[in-house]
Amino acid sequence: MLTHDWVVRERYGPACRVKDLEPTPQNTRSRDFNCGSRSEPYELKSRFGPFHFRVLSGEYRTMLTTIQESRTPNLLWLEYARPDYVVRNLTVVHRGLLSESAIVTRRSPLSGSARRHGWLACYIDLSQIPRTGRLDMARAGIPSPPEQVRVDWRSLGFLEWMAPTRRGWLADVLARVEELPNQPFALGSAHRYAMRHLEDDPIRFATGLTLSSE
């Protein structure tokens, strides 16, 4: 609740020019805030200390369905320090670069005697989300200039017009490309990281991203 109230007081909408994010009614599923007239959805995840390799999310099958149907919220990752609960970092993750490959399950379904039997928890694998889609709204306690955050957000606007399978392919390839050392990158290199998407179209400029052969 403390971190939720902090976001209400201190943060703005990265997808539009509104001053504040609007909180959703209590217990709204997979959505904590909306962003102005665009009704861009956001879900808040907060914790003491840094997020490392994965972030606990919701139910596995439900999460996959929201990605497939383009209903995934953008993610706000808030990291705070104790004992004074000072916000250290706040990152917004563009939902267009959250692919099915980033959703993993590490727990067995709840037993038949449980109230939510069959419910299967999932995690978001941070290594599967390209850095391109993770924008700093605050880093080391210092807020980022709102206008720069919005410029960076608008640069990802083309994702809204892509089919979910294309966005998933793009997110997976970008995540792999960003792991490569700083050296000339050839189009052929991307093919080696796209094998899981062979059932979809191969790499084409129609994806909205131009990769130049060297």
N, C-alpha and C positions, 0 to 999 in steps of 0.2 A: 504493500500500500504506500509506503514512504517513497519508493522509486516511481510509482505511478503518479503520485501527486507532484513529484519533482518535474516529471516530463510535462504535466499539465501547466505548471507555472513557468517553466524555463525554455521549453523547446518550441520549434516552429515547424511548419509543413515544408519538407524538402521538395515536394512535387508541385507546389504552387506558392503563391506569395502571401498566404495567410500568416498572421502573426503567431497563432496558437494552433496546436493539434486539439481536435475535439474528442473528448472521451466518449466512448460508447456506453450504453446502458450496462449495468452490472450483469455479469454472467453471459455477455454476448460471446458466441462461440468463435474462437480463432481471430478475434479482432478486439483491440483495446482502444484504438484511436482511429479517427478519420481525418483526412486532410482537406478541409475547405470544400469548395464547390465540386472538386473532382471526386470527392468521396473515396479517395485513395486509402486503402486499409493498412493498418499497422498493428503488429503484435509485439508486445514488450517482453523481453527476456532479461532478467537482471540477476546478478550474483556478486558476492564478495570475492574480490580478486579477479584475475583474467579468465576469460573463456580460453581453453586450450585447444583440444582436438575435436570436441563435439559438444553439442548443445541439446539438452533434453527437450523433446517436442511433444506432440500429442499422440494420437492413435495411428499406427503405421498405415493401415489400409486407407483410412480417412485422409491422411496427409498425401498419399499418392494420388488419390482421386481429386483433391483440390488442385494439385499441380496439373493433372491431365485436363481439368476443366477450367484452367486459368482463374481459379478462385483463391490462390494462395495470397496471404497478406505479405506486405513488406515487413521485415524484421528489424526491431530496435534492440540492439544488444548493449546493455548498460552494465558497467563494471564500477563498483564503489569500494571505498576503503573504510576500515574500522579504525578506531571506535567512533569517529565523528560522522561516519556515513557520507563522506565527501565523494562526489561523482568524479571518477578518474577518466573514464573513456565512455563514449557513446558512439556506436556505429550503426548506420542504417544499411540494411542489405536489400538491394533491389530484387523484388520477387521474380522478375523476368529471368534472373540468372540462378534461380533455385531449381535444380533439376531433380529428377527421380534418382539419379545416381548419388545424390547427396543425402538421401533418406535411408538410414540403416536401422535394423532392429537388433537388439542385443539381449532382449528378455523373452522368456517364454510367455505365451498367453496366460491370462488369469484362469485359475481352475474353475471347474463347473460349479463349485460352491460359492464362488465370489459373486458379489452383487453385479459386477460388470464382467462376467465370465466371457472369455474369448478376446477380451481387450488386449491389444498388443502394443506396448510402448515403442517409440522410435526415437532416434537421435538424428540430428543434422550434423553431417561430417563436414567440418570447416574446410578441409583440404579440397573438397569438391566444389567449393564456391569460389569463382575467380575473384581475385583482388579488385578487378575492374568494377565489380558490382558491390563492393563494400566501401561505403563513403564515411569518412570520419566527421561526425558532428561535434565531437570534443575529443581531444587527445592529451593525455597527461594533465588533465584539469583545465586545459585551455580550449575555449570554444573555437570552432572553425568559423570563418566568415560565412554568414548565411548565403550571400549571393554566390560565392564560389561553390558551395554545396549544391545549390540549385542549378548552376551551370553544369556541373558534373552529372547531376541527375538527368537534366534534359538531354545530355549526350547519349543516354541509354534509352531515349524515347522510342527508337525504332523497334525495341523488343515488344512493344504493345501490339504491333501488327504482325508478329510472327506466330505461326502455329506452335502449340506446346512442344511437339516433337522436334521442330527446328530450334526452338529456344534451348531445349535440353541438349541437343547436339552441340550448339554453340557454347553453352556453359561448360560442357565437359571438355571440349577442345581448348577453350581459353584457359581452363584450370591447368591442363597439361602443358600448354605453351608457356604459361607463366613459370613453370618449374624448370624450363630450359635455361642454360647459362646464357649470359649476354653475348650473343654472337649472331651473325647473319642467319636469318630463318627462311628456309625454303618451303614452298607450298607442299612439297612431298613429305616434309616432316610432319605436317598436320595429319596426313593420311595414316601414319603409324599410331596416332592417338584416337582415331575415329572408328576402330574396328567394331566396337559395340553398337555402332549405329549403321551398320551395313544394310540393315533392312530398310533404312530410310534413304533419301537421296545422298549420293556422295558429295564431297565438298564442292560447293558452287558459290559464285558470287551472289546469287540470289538470297543467301542467308542474311545479307545485310552487313557482312564483314568482309573486307577485301584483304586477302593475304597475297602478298606479292612474291613471286618466285625470284630467287636470287640466282 
